[in-house]
Amino acid sequence: MKNLGTLISQPIFEAEKLCKENGLEDIFEMTKKVFMVIFYPIGLESINEVSEVANREECSEYEVFRHFTDSNNTSPKKVDIFFKEYLLEGKIPHWITQSCRNYLRS
């Protein structure tokens, strides 16, 4: 049986592509925020360092991913893949977790 993330990911990716092709990035960004609130896998870890950094910096979790991944010279497409895994499965690359922990300690 497929999990919820697998079932809804393909339509979400298609909607993102359509919005980008038609200049509706702002609409998709709002939809992405709603998606995060509804489908984010709550409770996978007792502390979500990405959320903590985003709250302190008053930015999105996506921006935290971009900031801490850019320091590793990773392509923007890879950042998007990592962030989608985070949204759908709660997976956070180890360097992002460690960078967030270091930030929170400073």
Backbone as CSV, one residue per row, in Angstrom:
resi,resn,N_x,N_y,N_z,CA_x,CA_y,CA_z,C_x,C_y,C_z
1,MET,0.843,-1.186,0.000,0.000,0.000,0.000,0.886,1.247,0.000
2,LYS,0.543,2.204,-0.818,1.312,3.444,-0.912,0.967,4.360,0.254
3,ASN,1.994,5.123,0.704,1.711,6.091,1.761,1.144,7.375,1.163
4,LEU,0.635,8.223,2.017,-0.019,9.450,1.567,0.916,10.315,0.729
5,GLY,2.172,10.425,1.160,3.130,11.243,0.417,3.314,10.761,-1.004
6,THR,3.376,9.447,-1.180,3.532,8.883,-2.516,2.298,9.142,-3.372
7,LEU,1.124,9.015,-2.774,-0.118,9.197,-3.519,-0.317,10.625,-4.017
8,ILE,0.100,11.596,-3.219,-0.178,12.982,-3.603,1.005,13.694,-4.238
9,SER,2.184,13.087,-4.192,3.367,13.795,-4.695,3.301,14.053,-6.197
10,GLN,2.874,13.089,-6.990,2.850,13.281,-8.438,1.933,14.435,-8.847
11,PRO,0.687,14.502,-8.335,-0.153,15.661,-8.686,0.442,16.995,-8.227
12,ILE,1.124,16.988,-7.093,1.749,18.226,-6.602,2.865,18.653,-7.555
13,PHE,3.686,17.712,-7.982,4.780,18.032,-8.899,4.233,18.541,-10.231
14,GLU,3.144,17.942,-10.700,2.519,18.388,-11.944,1.958,19.802,-11.792
15,ALA,1.335,20.081,-10.652,0.795,21.425,-10.411,1.924,22.455,-10.362
16,GLU,3.037,22.085,-9.737,4.179,22.999,-9.676,4.680,23.312,-11.088
17,LYS,4.811,22.288,-11.916,5.290,22.482,-13.283,4.341,23.391,-14.075
18,LEU,3.032,23.137,-13.964,2.053,23.954,-14.674,2.087,25.407,-14.217
19,CYS,2.186,25.603,-12.925,2.231,26.976,-12.404,3.468,27.709,-12.908
20,LYS,4.613,27.045,-12.895,5.844,27.675,-13.373,5.769,27.984,-14.865
21,GLU,5.199,27.060,-15.624,5.084,27.271,-17.066,4.166,28.434,-17.411
22,ASN,3.198,28.713,-16.551,2.201,29.741,-16.830,2.373,31.004,-15.992
23,GLY,3.536,31.148,-15.374,3.823,32.359,-14.616,3.006,32.513,-13.347
24,LEU,2.637,31.404,-12.738,1.809,31.451,-11.525,2.583,30.961,-10.295
25,GLU,3.852,31.303,-10.234,4.688,30.845,-9.134,4.140,31.267,-7.773
26,ASP,3.584,32.494,-7.693,3.052,32.986,-6.418,1.907,32.116,-5.917
27,ILE,1.049,31.695,-6.830,-0.072,30.837,-6.447,0.451,29.496,-5.944
28,PHE,1.452,28.964,-6.629,1.983,27.681,-6.186,2.667,27.814,-4.837
29,GLU,3.372,28.922,-4.599,4.026,29.110,-3.307,3.002,29.095,-2.173
30,MET,1.847,29.725,-2.378,0.804,29.704,-1.367,0.265,28.288,-1.198
31,THR,0.069,27.600,-2.303,-0.418,26.224,-2.251,0.578,25.339,-1.510
32,LYS,1.871,25.575,-1.742,2.909,24.800,-1.069,2.837,25.002,0.448
33,LYS,2.567,26.229,0.873,2.453,26.487,2.316,1.260,25.751,2.910
34,VAL,0.145,25.743,2.189,-1.035,25.006,2.657,-0.708,23.515,2.719
35,PHE,-0.036,23.013,1.681,0.378,21.618,1.623,1.235,21.263,2.838
36,MET,2.172,22.145,3.188,3.047,21.895,4.326,2.242,21.787,5.616
37,VAL,1.275,22.659,5.795,0.477,22.646,7.023,-0.362,21.373,7.112
38,ILE,-0.953,20.975,5.999,-1.860,19.826,6.019,-1.112,18.495,6.066
39,PHE,-0.066,18.353,5.275,0.542,17.043,5.091,1.912,16.855,5.732
40,TYR,2.450,17.864,6.404,3.778,17.708,7.000,3.749,16.573,8.017
41,PRO,4.689,15.641,7.911,4.684,14.501,8.835,5.107,14.918,10.249
42,ILE,4.135,15.266,11.049,4.367,15.764,12.407,4.871,14.638,13.301
43,GLY,5.787,14.998,14.171,6.210,14.082,15.207,7.292,13.094,14.816
44,LEU,7.961,13.299,13.707,9.018,12.375,13.339,10.239,12.545,14.238
45,GLU,10.464,13.759,14.683,11.556,14.032,15.609,11.023,14.924,16.711
46,SER,11.599,14.805,17.891,11.115,15.621,18.996,11.403,17.104,18.754
47,ILE,12.526,17.400,18.101,12.863,18.791,17.789,13.138,18.879,16.290
48,ASN,12.509,19.812,15.646,12.764,20.031,14.225,13.623,21.287,14.110
49,GLU,14.909,21.067,13.931,15.856,22.175,13.885,15.578,23.125,12.714
50,VAL,15.125,22.585,11.601,14.834,23.419,10.433,13.739,24.418,10.778
51,SER,12.684,23.943,11.414,11.584,24.829,11.820,12.054,25.865,12.832
52,GLU,12.887,25.431,13.763,13.399,26.359,14.783,14.196,27.496,14.143
53,VAL,15.071,27.170,13.199,15.862,28.202,12.520,14.934,29.112,11.714
54,ALA,13.979,28.519,11.005,13.039,29.319,10.202,12.256,30.285,11.094
55,ASN,11.829,29.822,12.250,11.097,30.696,13.168,11.974,31.829,13.689
56,ARG,13.209,31.510,14.047,14.112,32.560,14.547,14.428,33.600,13.483
57,GLU,14.626,33.134,12.263,14.999,34.034,11.177,13.799,34.645,10.468
58,GLU,12.596,34.204,10.854,11.354,34.662,10.226,11.421,34.466,8.713
59,CYS,11.760,33.237,8.331,11.823,32.870,6.917,11.166,31.499,6.759
60,SER,11.097,31.020,5.551,10.491,29.709,5.310,11.511,28.597,5.554
61,GLU,10.996,27.405,5.779,11.871,26.249,5.917,12.625,25.995,4.616
62,TYR,11.993,26.295,3.499,12.656,26.151,2.197,13.891,27.055,2.129
63,GLU,13.758,28.268,2.619,14.903,29.188,2.611,16.028,28.665,3.501
64,VAL,15.687,28.024,4.607,16.707,27.415,5.473,17.431,26.321,4.693
65,PHE,16.676,25.464,3.995,17.289,24.419,3.168,18.234,25.034,2.146
66,ARG,17.767,26.072,1.459,18.614,26.705,0.422,19.878,27.281,1.038
67,HIS,19.733,27.964,2.148,20.892,28.613,2.776,21.949,27.588,3.182
68,PHE,21.518,26.547,3.887,22.483,25.580,4.398,22.939,24.573,3.348
69,THR,22.229,24.438,2.253,22.670,23.546,1.181,23.589,24.277,0.223
70,ASP,23.343,25.570,-0.004,24.201,26.349,-0.910,25.650,26.340,-0.455
71,SER,25.879,26.240,0.850,27.247,26.232,1.349,27.992,24.962,0.922
72,ASN,27.258,23.934,0.477,27.884,22.698,-0.005,27.971,22.650,-1.524
73,ASN,27.753,23.792,-2.195,27.805,23.874,-3.659,26.875,22.860,-4.334
74,THR,25.673,22.746,-3.814,24.678,21.835,-4.364,23.788,22.610,-5.324
75,SER,23.395,21.976,-6.407,22.564,22.636,-7.408,21.171,22.932,-6.847
76,PRO,20.515,23.982,-7.360,19.150,24.305,-6.916,18.171,23.146,-7.121
77,LYS,18.354,22.358,-8.175,17.464,21.209,-8.398,17.601,20.189,-7.272
78,LYS,18.831,19.975,-6.806,19.063,19.039,-5.703,18.416,19.566,-4.425
79,VAL,18.495,20.879,-4.214,17.861,21.479,-3.036,16.364,21.200,-3.074
80,ASP,15.762,21.364,-4.251,14.333,21.094,-4.396,14.008,19.637,-4.087
81,ILE,14.850,18.735,-4.545,14.631,17.306,-4.274,14.714,17.037,-2.776
82,PHE,15.743,17.595,-2.116,15.882,17.407,-0.671,14.675,17.973,0.071
83,PHE,14.213,19.150,-0.362,13.095,19.784,0.328,11.804,18.990,0.117
84,LYS,11.600,18.453,-1.064,10.404,17.637,-1.300,10.428,16.382,-0.433
85,GLU,11.597,15.769,-0.275,11.712,14.612,0.616,11.389,15.013,2.055
86,TYR,11.821,16.196,2.431,11.527,16.711,3.772,10.022,16.881,3.956
87,LEU,9.355,17.456,2.982,7.912,17.664,3.079,7.145,16.355,3.106
88,LEU,7.525,15.448,2.235,6.761,14.217,2.079,7.107,13.136,3.092
89,GLU,8.381,13.092,3.509,8.816,11.984,4.353,9.485,12.430,5.652
90,GLY,9.722,13.725,5.787,10.379,14.222,6.993,11.878,14.009,7.019
91,LYS,12.475,13.638,5.879,13.924,13.400,5.810,14.665,14.725,5.701
92,ILE,15.687,14.878,6.541,16.520,16.076,6.505,17.969,15.626,6.298
93,PRO,18.642,16.118,5.256,20.051,15.743,5.055,20.880,16.092,6.295
94,HIS,21.831,15.235,6.605,22.608,15.387,7.839,23.307,16.734,7.940
95,TRP,23.808,17.279,6.832,24.525,18.556,6.911,23.582,19.715,7.217
96,ILE,22.339,19.601,6.797,21.374,20.652,7.128,21.031,20.579,8.607
97,THR,20.798,19.359,9.101,20.520,19.196,10.535,21.674,19.743,11.359
98,GLN,22.911,19.377,10.992,24.067,19.836,11.766,24.246,21.343,11.666
99,SER,24.045,21.915,10.490,24.169,23.368,10.327,23.114,24.083,11.176
100,CYS,21.906,23.556,11.187,20.847,24.151,12.006,21.189,24.055,13.491
101,ARG,21.695,22.922,13.925,22.094,22.753,15.338,23.183,23.749,15.702
102,ASN,24.182,23.886,14.813,25.257,24.843,15.082,24.702,26.262,15.184
103,TYR,23.785,26.602,14.284,23.163,27.933,14.303,22.406,28.142,15.618
104,LEU,21.639,27.149,16.016,20.825,27.289,17.230,21.671,27.400,18.492
105,ARG,22.875,26.808,18.473,23.780,26.894,19.624,24.483,28.253,19.705
106,SER,24.581,28.932,18.558,25.343,30.202,18.544,24.531,31.363,19.083
